[in-house]
Amino acid sequence: MDELNLKADEAVARFLDERFAVSQELGGVFFLLELLDTAIRTSDQELMDKPNLPENEKLDMVQALDRQNVMMQLYPRYIDTLLPLITEVAERTKREVRVLELASGAGGLAFALAETAEQKNLDVRITASDIVPAFIEEGNGIAAKKKLAVSFRLLNAFAMTELEMSEFDIVVMAQSLHHFTPGQLAVIIAQSARYATTAFVGIDGYRSMLLTGGVPLIASLQGIGSFTLDGLTSARKFYSELELDIISEIATGRREHRVECLWPFSVLTVRF
Ligand SMILES: C[S@@+](CC[C@H](N)C(=O)[O-])C[C@H]1O[C@@H](n2cnc3c(N)ncnc32)[C@H](O)[C@@H]1O
């Protein structure tokens, strides 16, 4: 995994260098767009990931993100993306479909998916996970209150060794791909292939100038400075479709994946 981590980081760095060189040769608008893309890129860590930020403040931030997701009606769109895969696994295995969500934050997607599964009579067991203990405690409390089939567990997304082989069918990660380096993301995908039978689905913001302005603008509506700043940092870090493509190929050694634009998102589906 250490080797994979390094290899993916190097490959993406090389791709960006080569793309810069090619755009320089082409000149004009190609070079201008490349300069803009390079200027907005950052490897800064989001405030919500800083180890010294108190957990209650991290919780405030993921709850703000959850409110934003609800306001923008994103969960039904994410669920529409996931349902065909869930149905496919259900029909193939004739048993419950086991979904693991990584970096689930406040758990809004997991709850929305559980509610949809209940309405549609789909047998789905959802495990939401995150690296912040306060999110797990809060999530399990809400799940118990709402009587939803979701459980939360503490899990570092790039150290999943505590899971059992094929313990899950589908691994999902929403709005968090950019929180990880290319190498870490490759490790996450490679580990998902060990612990899930069918697929990894990553949904994240589409890398574009429009979202670099739009994401912090929408985040600012809640009047939380740190959340707005994280919106800007995140949009500057979103992966382009080609970067996701390269990372997936290095992680799996195959091309059994596809990257689609579901504006304003990129959806990466890696089949195992
Ligand atoms: C932008 S939030 C997304 C939360 C949620 N998926 C959503 O869409 O609202 C990023 C999440 O990644 C989590 N995270 C960061 N590093 C992680 C790691 N190594 N393992 C698991 N989760 C991690 C953070 O705690 C945070 O909840």
The ligand as an SDF file (V2000), in Angstrom:
LIG
                    3D

 27 29  0  0  0  0  0  0  0  0999 V2000
  -16.3700   17.2240    3.3750 C   0  0  0  0  0  0  0  0  0  0  0  0
  -16.7100   16.1040    4.6990 S   0  0  0  0  0  0  0  0  0  0  0  0
  -17.9280   15.0740    3.9090 C   0  0  0  0  0  0  0  0  0  0  0  0
  -18.8930   14.4960    4.8790 C   0  0  0  0  0  0  0  0  0  0  0  0
  -20.0710   13.7570    4.2340 C   0  0  0  0  0  0  0  0  0  0  0  0
  -19.6450   12.6960    3.3660 N   0  0  0  0  0  0  0  0  0  0  0  0
  -20.9810   14.7070    3.4910 C   0  0  0  0  0  0  0  0  0  0  0  0
  -21.0750   14.6050    2.2600 O   0  0  0  0  0  0  0  0  0  0  0  0
  -21.6120   15.5480    4.1340 O   0  0  0  0  0  0  0  0  0  0  0  0
  -15.2440   15.1420    4.7290 C   0  0  0  0  0  0  0  0  0  0  0  0
  -15.2630   14.0600    5.7740 C   0  0  0  0  0  0  0  0  0  0  0  0
  -14.0710   13.2770    5.6480 O   0  0  0  0  0  0  0  0  0  0  0  0
  -13.7310   12.8090    6.9370 C   0  0  0  0  0  0  0  0  0  0  0  0
  -12.3590   12.2980    6.9410 N   0  0  0  0  0  0  0  0  0  0  0  0
  -11.2170   12.9900    6.7750 C   0  0  0  0  0  0  0  0  0  0  0  0
  -10.1620   12.1650    6.8460 N   0  0  0  0  0  0  0  0  0  0  0  0
  -10.6570   10.9160    7.0440 C   0  0  0  0  0  0  0  0  0  0  0  0
  -10.0680    9.6300    7.1720 C   0  0  0  0  0  0  0  0  0  0  0  0
   -8.7300    9.4510    7.1340 N   0  0  0  0  0  0  0  0  0  0  0  0
  -10.8780    8.5710    7.3560 N   0  0  0  0  0  0  0  0  0  0  0  0
  -12.2200    8.7210    7.3960 C   0  0  0  0  0  0  0  0  0  0  0  0
  -12.8400    9.9080    7.2820 N   0  0  0  0  0  0  0  0  0  0  0  0
  -12.0630   10.9920    7.1050 C   0  0  0  0  0  0  0  0  0  0  0  0
  -13.9490   14.0440    7.7870 C   0  0  0  0  0  0  0  0  0  0  0  0
  -13.9830   13.7370    9.1570 O   0  0  0  0  0  0  0  0  0  0  0  0
  -15.2780   14.5540    7.2130 C   0  0  0  0  0  0  0  0  0  0  0  0
  -16.3650   13.9990    7.8800 O   0  0  0  0  0  0  0  0  0  0  0  0
  1  2  1  0
  2  3  1  0
  2 10  1  0
  3  4  1  0
  4  5  1  0
  5  6  1  0
  5  7  1  0
  7  8  2  0
  7  9  1  0
 10 11  1  0
 11 12  1  0
 11 26  1  0
 12 13  1  0
 13 14  1  0
 13 24  1  0
 14 15  1  0
 14 23  1  0
 15 16  2  0
 16 17  1  0
 17 18  1  0
 17 23  2  0
 18 19  1  0
 18 20  2  0
 20 21  1  0
 21 22  2  0
 22 23  1  0
 24 25  1  0
 24 26  1  0
 26 27  1  0
M  CHG  2   2   1   9  -1
M  END
$$$$
